[in-house]
Amino acid sequence: MECTDCGRPGRPEALPDGLCRPCRAAHSSGGQPSAGPTEIAAVKAHMANLRDLLKPV
């Protein structure tokens, strides 16, 4: 599974309400997520690559 906000991968029990800890803290406190835009982009690219590997040939 992955965070619905930033796309970070995680175990289902680590993503209550579909959010990872930094995103959950940002939403509850109204602040910015602790992950920078480059880190978020890197995670999204990594997840896209993993999804491509799971596609049947």
C-alpha positions in Angstrom: 0.0 0.0 0.0 1.0 3.6 -0.3 0.1 7.0 1.3 -2.8 8.6 -0.5 -1.2 12.0 -0.2 2.5 11.6 -1.0 2.6 8.0 -2.4 5.1 6.7 0.2 5.0 2.9 0.4 4.0 1.3 3.7 2.3 -1.5 5.5 -1.5 -1.2 5.9 -1.2 -0.9 9.7 1.3 2.0 9.3 -1.2 4.0 7.1 -4.2 4.7 9.2 -6.8 6.7 7.1 -4.5 6.1 4.1 -1.8 8.6 5.3 1.8 8.0 6.4 3.0 9.6 9.6 4.4 12.8 8.1 1.3 13.5 6.0 -1.0 12.6 9.0 1.0 15.1 11.2 0.8 17.8 8.4 -2.9 17.3 8.0 -3.6 17.4 11.7 -1.4 20.4 12.5 -2.0 22.2 9.3 1.7 22.4 8.5 3.7 21.3 5.6 4.7 17.7 5.1 8.3 16.9 6.3 9.2 15.3 2.9 10.6 17.7 0.4 9.3 17.8 -3.2 12.4 15.9 -4.6 11.9 13.1 -2.1 8.2 12.8 -2.9 9.0 12.8 -6.6 11.6 10.1 -6.1 9.2 7.9 -4.1 6.5 8.3 -6.8 9.0 7.4 -9.5 10.1 4.3 -7.6 6.5 3.2 -7.1 5.8 3.7 -10.8 8.8 1.5 -11.6 7.6 -1.2 -9.2 4.1 -1.1 -10.7 5.7 -1.6 -14.2 7.6 -4.6 -13.0 4.3 -6.2 -11.8 2.6 -5.9 -15.2 2.4 -9.1 -17.1 4.7 -9.4 -20.1 
